[in-house]
Amino acid sequence: MQKLTQFREQKGLSKGDLATALGCNRSQIGRWESGLSQPSFAIIDKIDRLTNGEVTINDWYQSWLNRSE
């Protein structure tokens, strides 16, 4: 998901940094950012809180809809 990538890069975070903050692994971050998979609702909630609402569940839903078209 592009919005997650933009947030991460804007904050100067590596995929590993973000993974540590979310309690997951670096490869999962890569899959989410590339749109190959979606995080669980619990992780989406953590991302929402970590980004102070810059990346929300609505962004993930829109990303999923766009992928489905």
Phi and psi in degrees as a GROMACS rama.xvg file:
@    title "Ramachandran Plot"
@    xaxis  label "Phi"
@    yaxis  label "Psi"
@TYPE xy
-60.5893  -37.0136  GLN-2
-65.2288  -36.7982  LYS-3
-67.3688  -42.5154  LEU-4
-61.135  -45.4206  THR-5
-60.8021  -44.8178  GLN-6
-60.7931  -49.1541  PHE-7
-59.1843  -47.7133  ARG-8
-67.9367  -38.53  GLU-9
-61.7977  -35.392  GLN-10
-88.0948  -1.67576  LYS-11
72.2998  28.7541  GLY-12
-97.0831  141.225  LEU-13
-83.7057  168.429  SER-14
-60.8506  -36.4189  LYS-15
-64.5742  -41.6448  GLY-16
-60.1329  -46.7733  ASP-17
-65.7867  -41.1884  LEU-18
-60.0098  -43.4823  ALA-19
-61.7609  -43.9643  THR-20
-63.9687  -30.2482  ALA-21
-97.0196  -8.13402  LEU-22
74.8291  36.4575  GLY-23
-134.124  -166.836  CYS-24
-111.815  162.201  ASN-25
-59.3721  -36.8133  ARG-26
-66.3956  -31.528  SER-27
-64.3372  -41.0109  GLN-28
-58.8911  -44.9156  ILE-29
-60.8868  -40.8775  GLY-30
-67.3147  -38.529  ARG-31
-67.0059  -44.6024  TRP-32
-65.5207  -32.5892  GLU-33
-87.2494  -5.73644  SER-34
82.1064  11.6881  GLY-35
-75.7104  -24.2592  LEU-36
-152.361  170.503  SER-37
-120.855  143.803  GLN-38
-73.3026  164.535  PRO-39
-69.03  164.817  SER-40
-61.3901  -35.0993  PHE-41
-62.9725  -41.2084  ALA-42
-71.5066  -39.1548  ILE-43
-58.6637  -39.885  ILE-44
-63.2112  -42.0242  ASP-45
-63.0557  -41.0571  LYS-46
-63.5101  -43.0447  ILE-47
-57.4662  -47.3511  ASP-48
-68.4995  -41.7079  ARG-49
-63.3852  -37.1038  LEU-50
-91.7851  6.04196  THR-51
52.7032  41.9998  ASN-52
83.1009  6.31245  GLY-53
-74.1127  -28.1726  GLU-54
-127.873  109.666  VAL-55
-115.808  175.608  THR-56
-60.6801  -33.3595  ILE-57
-62.6077  -35.9084  ASN-58
-64.4477  -42.0163  ASP-59
-65.622  -41.2064  TRP-60
-63.2693  -45.0708  TYR-61
-62.3205  -40.3306  GLN-62
-61.4535  -41.2396  SER-63
-65.6689  -42.4301  TRP-64
-61.9017  -44.1016  LEU-65
-63.238  -36.7326  ASN-66
-68.9286  -31.5427  ARG-67
-76.7396  -18.7313  SER-68
